[in-house]
C-alpha cells in the first residue's frame, strides 16, 4: 500500500515523457522505509552543507581581515621623531596579526578542502540497500561516520572563531590604544589639554534599520519595534527584547515564557501585521519557544541575529511552523531509525532538523532521491552502450586488417569481403559513438549538478538538473537503437560469411579442389580442360572446353545459369613469373564480343598480368583472373561470378 504522506504526491513535469514515466514509476514503488531513508539521508546532507557553509564564511572573514591588515601595513606612516615609537608599535601589531591570519587561512583552507571531499563522499552514499547506520541494532558511536568527522570540523571551527575574535579584539584594543596615544600627543601639542571622555553605546534599532536597508526592505518605526514590508507585500513586525548581561558572571539573562506572554498580550490588541518576529540579544527558554510556536510567532536569538548581520544565512526562525508546510511527527519504523551518532551535539542538531520536517520536506527528499536514482541509471545505461560501441569499433578495426591473403590458417575467400564490410560499419559506429559521447557528457553534467544540490534547497519542481537529462537521454536512445540495427546487420553478415567459409573449407577438402602446384604441372591443353571443369562446378554449361587452331582467341566458351555467355582465354605458364601482356588482350578484345558474342570476357592465367595490360583490360571491360584469384576458384571453389566482382 502506498505510503500515506506520498499518496497525493504529483511528480513534476521534466519535459520528457520517458523521464516523467521513469520518476513516477520509481516513486510509486516507495514505501515508508524508502521515504524515511530518503528524509534522513537528505537531512544529513543539510547538516553537512551547514558545516561547509560555516567553514566558507569563516574563511571569507579571514580573507577580509588579512586584506585589511595588508592594506594597513602598506600605508606609509611617516611622521615627526616624537611618533617613532608609536610607529614601531603599529608595525609590530600589524605584523603579528598578519602572521596569525596567514596560519589560520592555511589551516582553514585545508579543513575546508577536506570538508568538501567528505560532503562529496557523503553525497555518493546513495541510499540503495539500507546503510548500517540506519539499522535499529547499531550501537551509538560505533564506527564514526563521515558526518561525524565533518561535525568535528565544526567544533574546530568554533575554536578557530574564538581565536579569530580574540586576535581581532586584541588588535582593535591595540589600535585604540595607539589612537588614544596619538590623540593625546596631538592635543598636548596643540592645546596642552587632557583628553575628553569617550561615549560608548549602540542603538539596537539603528542596527536593525541598517541591516534592513542593506537587504532592501522597506520599514518604519512601530512602538518597540520596526514594521517591515517584505517582497511578497506582507508585513512583519520586528519586536526587540533587549536583555542585560550579569556583570560578574558574564552570562546572559534568558528570555522566559512570561516575557513572551506579556509581549503577545500587548500586541494582541493592536496587531495589524501578518506575522510577528521577536528578536533578542540573548536566548529564549524552552517554554518561551513552545509558547511562541503555539501563537504562530517566530523567534530570532543572538545566533540568528549574528548570522544575519554577517550575511552568513538569511534570517529564519529557529522554531515554529514554516510557511506553506505542516509539521510532521516522525514515526519511527521498526526497520529504519535516525543514525545513532556518538556526538550528542550532532544528534541534537539532527533531531532539531527532523523535528521541524514537514510532509513537503519528505516529498522533496523522495523526489530528490528518485531523481538521483534515475540519473545514475541513465548514466550507467549510456556508459554501457558507449563501451559496447567502442568494443565493436575496436573489433571492426582489427577485422578490416585481416582480409589480405597470407599464411593465416583462418583465411578463406570470404575473408576479403568480410574485411571490406568493416569500413562502412566503422563509419556508422563513429557517428553512433560521437552521439553517445555527447549524450554522456551532458548526462554527466546533470548528475554532477544533482550531486552538488545534495543538502541544499531544492529547485522549483521540474526545473532542476534532471530536466536537462531529457534531450541527451533521447539522443542516447536513438543512438542505441542505431547501434542495435548495426550489430544485427553485422551479425547477419557474419552468419552469411560463416556459411560461405564452411562451404569453401568443405570444397578445399574435396576431390574437386585443385592446387596451384597441380595447375603449374599441367600442359596448356590440360589447363583449358581444367578451367572448363571449374565452370561446370559452378553450374555453367560448357560449349567449348579447349581451344585450337582457328579458335580466334576463345579457348573456353560457357553459359552461366543466368544465361550470360562467357568467353575465356587461358594463359598457362610453367613458372610463377609468367606474365600476360597487352597484345594478348588486344587480340582477345578484337574477337570476343564481335565474333563470339560474349557477354563477359575473361582472361585466366596461373601467372600475372602486366600493369599496361591490366589498364587496357579495365578500359575494355575484360576481367583478369590472375594467380591469387585462380587459387580461390580452383582450390577453394569460390564461384567465378562472385570472384569477378573482386578481381
C-alpha positions in Angstrom: 0.0 0.0 0.0 1.3 3.4 -0.9 2.9 5.4 2.0 0.3 8.0 3.2 2.5 11.2 3.0 3.2 10.3 -0.6 -0.4 9.3 -1.5 -1.2 12.6 -3.3 2.3 13.3 -4.5 2.3 14.5 -8.1 5.7 14.2 -9.8 6.8 17.4 -11.7 7.0 17.6 -15.5 10.6 17.2 -16.6 9.9 18.0 -20.2 10.4 14.4 -21.4 7.8 11.6 -21.4 10.4 8.8 -20.7 11.8 10.9 -17.8 8.4 11.6 -16.3 7.4 8.0 -16.5 10.7 6.7 -15.0 10.4 9.1 -12.0 6.7 8.3 -11.5 7.2 4.6 -11.7 10.1 4.7 -9.2 8.2 6.9 -6.7 5.2 4.6 -7.0 7.3 1.8 -5.5 8.4 3.8 -2.4 7.2 2.6 0.9 7.6 4.0 4.4 11.2 2.7 4.8 12.2 4.3 1.5 10.7 7.6 2.4 12.2 7.8 5.8 15.6 6.7 4.5 15.4 9.5 1.9 14.5 12.0 4.5 17.3 11.0 6.9 19.9 10.9 4.1 18.9 14.4 2.8 18.8 15.8 6.3 22.4 14.6 6.8 23.3 16.4 3.7 21.7 19.6 5.1 23.9 19.3 8.2 27.0 18.7 6.0 26.2 21.8 3.9 25.8 23.8 7.1 29.4 22.8 8.1 30.8 23.6 4.7 29.0 27.0 4.6 30.2 27.9 8.0 33.8 27.0 7.1 33.5 29.0 3.9 32.1 32.0 5.8 34.9 31.8 8.3 37.5 31.6 5.5 35.9 34.7 3.9 36.2 36.5 7.2 39.9 35.5 7.4 40.5 36.8 3.8 38.8 40.1 4.6 40.8 40.5 7.8 44.0 39.6 6.0 43.3 42.1 3.2 42.6 44.8 5.8 45.8 44.1 7.6 47.8 44.1 4.4 46.3 47.5 3.4 47.1 48.9 6.8 50.7 47.6 6.5 51.1 49.1 3.1 50.2 52.6 4.2 53.4 54.6 5.0 53.3 56.1 8.5 55.9 58.7 8.4 55.9 61.5 11.0 58.0 63.5 13.4 60.6 61.9 15.6 58.2 62.0 18.6 56.0 59.4 16.9 58.7 56.9 16.0 57.9 54.7 19.0 54.2 54.7 18.1 55.0 53.8 14.5 57.2 50.8 15.6 54.3 49.6 17.9 51.8 49.9 15.0 54.1 47.9 12.6 54.7 45.2 15.2 51.0 44.9 15.9 50.1 44.6 12.2 52.9 42.1 11.5 51.7 39.9 14.4 48.1 40.0 13.1 49.3 39.2 9.5 51.3 36.1 10.7 48.3 34.9 12.8 45.9 35.3 9.9 48.2 33.6 7.4 48.4 30.5 9.7 44.7 30.5 10.2 44.0 30.8 6.5 46.3 27.9 5.6 44.7 25.6 8.3 41.1 26.6 7.3 41.7 26.1 3.6 42.9 22.6 4.3 40.0 21.9 6.6 37.5 23.3 4.0 39.0 21.1 1.3 38.7 18.1 3.5 35.1 19.1 4.4 34.2 19.4 0.7 35.7 16.0 0.0 33.7 14.5 2.9 30.5 16.1 1.7 31.0 14.7 -1.8 31.7 11.3 -0.3 28.5 11.6 1.8 26.6 12.5 -1.4 27.9 9.4 -3.1 26.5 7.2 -0.4 23.2 7.0 -2.3 20.5 5.1 -0.4 20.0 1.8 -2.1 20.3 -1.0 0.3 19.8 0.3 3.9 23.2 1.5 5.2 24.2 0.1 8.5 23.9 3.4 10.4 20.1 3.4 9.9 19.5 0.0 11.4 18.0 -0.3 14.9 20.7 -2.7 16.2 23.5 -0.2 15.5 25.3 0.9 18.7 25.8 4.6 19.4 29.2 5.8 18.4 30.1 2.6 16.5 32.4 3.2 13.5 32.4 7.0 13.2 30.6 8.2 10.1 31.7 10.9 7.6 29.2 13.3 9.0 30.7 12.9 12.5 34.1 13.8 11.0 32.5 16.8 9.4 30.9 17.8 12.7 34.3 17.5 14.4 35.4 20.2 11.9 32.6 22.3 13.1 33.8 22.1 16.7 37.3 23.0 15.5 35.7 25.9 13.6 34.1 27.2 16.8 37.5 27.2 18.5 39.0 28.9 15.4 36.4 31.6 15.5 37.1 32.3 19.1 40.8 32.6 18.3 40.0 35.0 15.5 37.7 37.1 17.6 40.3 37.2 20.4 43.0 38.2 17.9 40.9 40.8 16.2 39.7 42.2 19.6 43.3 42.4 20.8 44.3 44.2 17.5 41.3 46.6 17.9 42.4 47.3 21.5 45.9 47.9 20.4 44.7 50.2 17.6 42.5 52.1 20.1 45.5 52.5 22.4 47.6 53.8 19.6 44.8 56.1 18.5 44.4 57.4 22.1 48.1 57.9 22.4 48.3 59.8 19.1 45.3 61.9 20.1 47.0 62.7 23.4 50.2 63.7 21.6 48.1 65.8 19.2 46.2 67.6 22.0 49.2 68.1 24.0 51.0 69.6 21.0 48.1 71.9 20.2 46.3 72.8 23.4 48.0 71.1 26.2 44.6 69.8 27.4 43.6 66.5 28.9 41.7 64.0 26.7 37.9 64.1 26.7 35.7 61.3 27.9 34.6 58.6 25.5 30.9 58.0 24.6 30.3 54.2 24.2 26.7 52.9 23.3 24.8 51.2 20.5 21.3 51.9 19.3 19.9 48.4 18.5 17.1 49.7 16.4 19.5 51.7 14.3 21.5 48.5 13.8 18.3 46.7 12.5 17.5 49.7 10.3 20.9 49.4 8.7 20.5 45.7 8.2 17.1 46.1 6.6 18.3 48.9 4.4 21.2 46.7 3.3 18.7 44.0 2.4 16.4 46.4 0.5 13.4 46.0 2.9 11.0 49.0 3.5 10.4 49.7 7.2 9.3 52.3 9.7 9.2 52.8 13.5 6.3 51.0 15.3 6.4 51.1 19.1 9.2 49.0 20.5 10.0 47.6 17.0 10.1 48.0 13.3 7.2 47.4 10.8 8.8 45.7 7.8 7.3 45.2 4.3 8.8 42.1 2.7 9.0 41.3 -1.0 5.6 39.5 -1.3 3.7 42.5 0.1 3.2 41.1 3.6 4.2 43.0 6.7 6.3 41.6 9.6 6.7 43.3 13.0 10.2 43.0 14.4 9.8 43.4 18.2 13.1 43.8 20.1 13.6 42.3 23.5 16.9 43.6 25.0 18.3 41.6 27.9 21.3 42.7 30.1 24.3 40.5 30.9 25.1 39.8 34.5 28.1 42.0 35.4 30.1 39.5 37.3 29.5 36.1 35.7 29.1 37.5 32.2 26.1 35.2 31.5 23.0 36.4 29.5 19.6 36.6 31.1 17.3 34.2 29.2 14.0 35.4 27.8 11.4 33.4 29.6 7.8 32.5 28.7 6.3 35.2 30.9 8.1 37.9 29.0 7.0 36.4 25.6 3.4 36.1 27.0 3.5 39.8 28.1 4.6 40.9 24.6 1.9 38.7 23.0 -0.8 40.3 25.2 0.4 43.8 24.3 0.4 43.1 20.6 -2.9 41.2 20.5 -5.0 44.4 20.7 -3.0 46.4 18.2 -1.7 43.8 15.8 -2.1 44.8 12.2 0.6 42.7 10.7 0.7 39.3 9.0 3.3 37.9 11.4 5.4 38.8 14.4 9.1 38.1 14.9 10.7 38.5 18.4 14.4 39.4 18.4 16.7 39.2 21.4 20.3 39.7 22.0 20.4 36.5 24.2 18.4 33.3 24.0 14.8 32.1 24.5 13.9 29.5 27.1 12.3 26.2 26.0 8.8 27.2 27.4 9.1 30.5 25.6 9.8 28.7 22.4 6.7 26.4 22.8 4.5 29.4 23.7 5.7 31.3 20.6 5.2 28.2 18.4 1.6 27.8 19.6 0.9 31.5 18.9 2.4 31.5 15.4 5.3 33.8 16.4 8.8 33.4 15.1 11.9 33.7 17.3 15.4 35.0 16.4 18.0 34.7 19.0 21.6 36.1 19.2 22.9 33.4 16.9 20.4 34.1 14.2 21.0 37.8 14.5 24.7 37.4 14.3 24.3 35.2 11.1 22.0 37.9 9.6 24.4 40.7 10.4 27.4 38.8 9.0 25.4 37.8 5.9 26.1 34.1 6.6 22.4 32.9 6.3 19.1 34.6 5.7 17.1 35.3 8.9 14.8 32.4 9.7 13.2 31.3 13.0 14.7 28.5 15.0 11.3 27.1 15.9 7.7 27.5 14.8 5.8 26.5 11.7 7.3 27.0 8.3 5.3 28.9 5.7 3.4 26.5 3.4 4.1 23.3 5.3 2.6 21.4 8.2 4.8 19.9 10.8 5.0 16.1 10.6 5.7 13.9 13.6 8.3 11.4 12.6 7.0 7.9 13.3 9.9 5.5 13.9 9.6 2.4 11.8 10.9 -0.8 13.1 13.5 -1.1 10.3 14.6 2.5 9.7 15.8 4.8 12.5 17.8 8.0 12.5 21.5 7.4 12.7 22.8 6.9 16.3 25.8 9.2 16.1 28.2 9.3 19.1 28.4 13.1 19.3 25.4 14.4 21.4 25.5 17.8 19.7 25.3 16.2 16.3 22.4 14.0 17.5 20.7 17.1 18.9 21.0 19.1 15.6 19.8 16.1 13.6 16.9 15.8 15.9 16.1 19.5 15.5 16.1 19.2 11.7 13.9 16.2 11.8 11.5 17.7 14.3 10.9 20.7 12.1 10.4 18.5 9.0 7.2 18.8 7.1 5.3 16.5 4.7 6.6 18.6 1.9 10.2 18.1 3.1 9.7 14.3 2.9 8.2 14.7 -0.6 11.1 16.8 -1.7 13.6 14.2 -0.2 11.8 11.4 -2.0 11.8 13.3 -5.3 15.5 14.2 -4.9 16.5 10.5 -4.2 14.3 9.4 -7.1 15.9 11.9 -9.4 19.4 10.8 -8.3 18.4 7.2 -8.9 17.1 7.8 -12.4 20.1 10.0 -13.3 22.6 7.3 -12.2 20.6 4.6 -14.0 20.6 6.6 -17.2 24.3 7.4 -16.9 25.0 3.7 -16.4 22.9 2.8 -19.4 24.6 5.2 -21.7 28.1 4.3 -20.4 27.3 0.6 -21.1 26.1 1.4 -24.6 29.2 3.6 -25.3 31.5 0.9 -24.1 29.8 -1.7 -26.3 30.0 0.6 -29.3 33.7 1.2 -28.6 34.3 -2.5 -28.2 32.6 -3.2 -31.6 34.6 -0.4 -33.1 37.9 -1.9 -31.9 36.9 -5.3 -33.2 35.9 -3.9 -36.6 39.3 -2.1 -36.9 41.1 -5.4 -36.3 38.7 -7.1 -38.8 39.4 -4.6 -41.5 43.1 -5.6 -41.5 42.5 -9.4 -41.8 41.3 -9.6 -45.4 44.6 -10.0 -47.2 46.0 -13.3 -48.4 48.6 -14.9 -46.2 49.6 -17.9 -44.2 46.8 -17.3 -41.7 45.0 -20.6 -41.2 41.7 -18.8 -40.7 41.8 -17.1 -44.1 39.2 -18.1 -46.7 38.0 -16.5 -49.9 35.2 -14.9 -47.9 37.7 -13.0 -45.7 38.4 -10.0 -48.0 34.7 -9.2 -48.4 34.1 -9.6 -44.7 37.1 -7.3 -44.0 35.8 -4.7 -46.5 32.4 -4.7 -44.9 34.0 -3.3 -41.8 34.7 0.0 -43.5 31.1 1.2 -43.7 30.4 -0.3 -40.3 33.3 1.8 -38.8 31.9 4.9 -40.3 28.4 4.3 -38.8 29.9 3.3 -35.5 31.9 6.6 -35.4 28.7 8.5 -35.7 27.0 6.5 -33.0 30.0 6.8 -30.7 30.0 10.6 -31.2 26.3 10.8 -30.3 26.7 8.7 -27.2 29.8 10.6 -26.1 27.9 13.9 -26.5 24.9 12.5 -24.6 27.1 11.1 -21.8 28.9 14.4 -21.4 25.6 16.2 -20.9 24.2 13.5 -18.6 27.4 13.7 -16.5 26.8 17.4 -16.1 23.3 16.8 -14.9 24.4 14.1 -12.5 27.1 16.5 -11.2 24.6 19.3 -10.7 22.3 16.9 -8.9 25.2 15.8 -6.6 26.1 19.4 -5.9 22.5 20.0 -4.9 22.8 17.4 -2.1 21.9 19.1 1.2 20.9 22.4 -0.5 17.4 23.8 -1.0 15.7 22.1 -4.0 14.8 24.0 -7.1 11.2 24.5 -8.1 9.6 21.3 -9.1 10.5 20.3 -12.7 13.2 23.0 -13.2 16.2 21.3 -11.6 19.2 19.5 -13.1 17.1 16.4 -14.0 15.2 18.4 -16.6 18.5 18.7 -18.6 18.6 14.9 -18.8 15.6 14.5 -21.2 17.2 15.6 -24.5 20.6 13.7 -24.1 18.7 10.6 -22.9 16.5 10.7 -26.0 19.6 11.2 -28.2 21.2 8.2 -26.5 18.2 6.1 -27.0 18.3 6.9 -30.8 22.0 6.1 -30.9 21.4 2.8 -29.0 18.7 1.8 -31.4 21.0 2.6 -34.4 23.8 0.6 -32.7 21.4 -2.4 -32.3 20.5 -2.2 -36.0 24.2 -2.1 -37.0 25.0 -5.0 -34.8 22.0 -7.0 -36.1 23.0 -6.4 -39.7 26.7 -7.2 -38.9 25.6 -10.5 -37.1 23.6 -11.4 -40.2 26.6 -10.6 -42.4 28.9 -12.6 -40.2 26.5 -15.6 -40.3 26.5 -15.5 -44.1 30.3 -15.3 -44.1 30.4 -18.3 -41.8 28.2 -20.3 -44.1 30.4 -19.4 -47.1 33.6 -20.2 -45.2 32.1 -23.6 -44.2 31.3 -24.3 -47.9 34.8 -23.2 -49.0 36.6 -25.4 -46.4 34.4 -28.3 -47.5 35.4 -27.8 -51.1 39.0 -27.5 -50.2 38.9 -30.9 -48.7 37.1 -32.5 -51.7 38.5 -34.1 -54.8 37.3 -31.2 -56.9 39.9 -28.9 -55.3 42.9 -28.2 -57.5 46.0 -26.6 -56.1 48.3 -24.1 -57.9 51.1 -26.6 -57.8 49.0 -29.1 -59.7 48.0 -26.4 -62.2 51.6 -25.5 -62.7 52.4 -29.1 -63.7 49.7 -29.1 -66.4 50.1 -28.5 -70.1 48.2 -25.6 -71.7 45.5 -28.0 -73.1 45.1 -29.6 -69.7 44.8 -26.2 -68.2 42.0 -25.3 -70.6 40.2 -28.5 -69.7 40.6 -27.8 -66.0 39.1 -24.3 -66.5 36.1 -25.9 -68.2 35.8 -28.3 -65.3 35.8 -25.4 -62.8 33.0 -23.8 -64.8 30.9 -27.0 -64.6 31.4 -27.0 -60.8 29.9 -23.5 -60.8 26.8 -24.7 -62.8 27.9 -23.4 -66.2 27.0 -25.1 -69.5 30.3 -25.5 -71.3 30.0 -25.0 -75.1 33.7 -25.2 -75.9 36.2 -26.7 -73.4 39.5 -26.2 -75.3 41.0 -24.0 -78.0 43.0 -24.8 -81.0 43.9 -23.6 -84.5 41.3 -21.0 -85.6 39.7 -20.5 -82.2 40.1 -16.7 -82.6 41.2 -16.2 -79.0 38.3 -18.2 -77.4 39.7 -21.2 -75.5 36.6 -21.9 -73.4 33.0 -20.8 -74.1 30.3 -21.4 -71.5 26.9 -20.1 -70.5 26.1 -19.2 -66.9 22.9 -20.4 -65.0 21.7 -16.8 -65.6 22.1 -17.1 -69.4 25.2 -15.0 -69.8 27.8 -16.0 -72.4 31.3 -16.2 -71.1 34.3 -16.2 -73.5 37.5 -17.2 -71.7 41.1 -17.2 -72.9 43.5 -19.4 -70.9 47.2 -18.4 -70.5 49.3 -21.1 -68.8 52.9 -20.7 -67.7 55.2 -23.2 -66.1 56.7 -20.5 -63.8 55.0 -18.2 -61.3 56.6 -15.2 -63.0 54.8 -15.8 -66.3 53.1 -12.6 -67.4 50.2 -11.8 -69.8 50.9 -8.6 -71.8 48.7 -6.2 -73.7 48.9 -7.8 -77.2 47.2 -10.9 -75.9 44.4 -8.9 -74.5 44.1 -6.8 -77.6 43.6 -9.9 -79.8 41.0 -11.2 -77.4 39.2 -7.9 -77.3 39.0 -7.9 -81.1 37.1 -11.2 -81.4 35.4 -11.9 -78.1 32.3 -9.7 -78.5 32.1 -9.1 -82.3 32.8 -12.7 -83.3 31.9 -14.9 -80.3 29.0 -12.7 -78.9 30.5 -12.6 -75.4 28.6 -11.0 -72.6 31.6 -11.5 -70.2 35.2 -11.6 -71.4 37.7 -13.3 -69.1 41.5 -14.0 -69.2 42.6 -16.8 -66.8 46.3 -17.3 -66.0 48.3 -19.0 -63.4 50.8 -16.1 -63.6 50.2 -12.4 -63.5 49.0 -9.6 -65.8 51.3 -6.6 -66.5 50.2 -3.2 -65.5 49.6 -1.9 -69.0 47.6 -5.0 -69.8 45.6 -4.6 -66.7 44.8 -0.9 -67.6 43.8 -2.0 -71.1 41.6 -4.7 -69.7 39.9 -2.3 -67.3 39.1 0.1 -70.2 37.6 -2.7 -72.3 35.7 -4.4 -69.5 37.9 -7.5 -69.7 38.2 -9.5 -66.4 41.7 -10.8 -65.4 41.8 -13.8 -63.2 45.4 -13.9 -62.0 47.3 -16.4 -59.9 45.9 -15.5 -56.4 42.3 -15.3 -57.7 42.7 -18.6 -59.6 43.6 -20.3 -56.4 40.3 -19.1 -54.8 38.4 -20.5 -57.8 40.3 -23.8 -58.3 41.3 -24.7 -54.7 38.6 -23.1 -52.6 35.7 -23.3 -55.0 34.7 -19.7 -55.0 32.2 -19.3 -57.8 33.5 -17.4 -60.9 30.8 -14.6 -60.9 31.5 -13.9 -57.3 35.2 -13.9 -57.9 34.9 -11.5 -60.8 33.4 -8.8 -58.5 36.6 -8.6 -56.5 39.3 -9.0 -59.2 
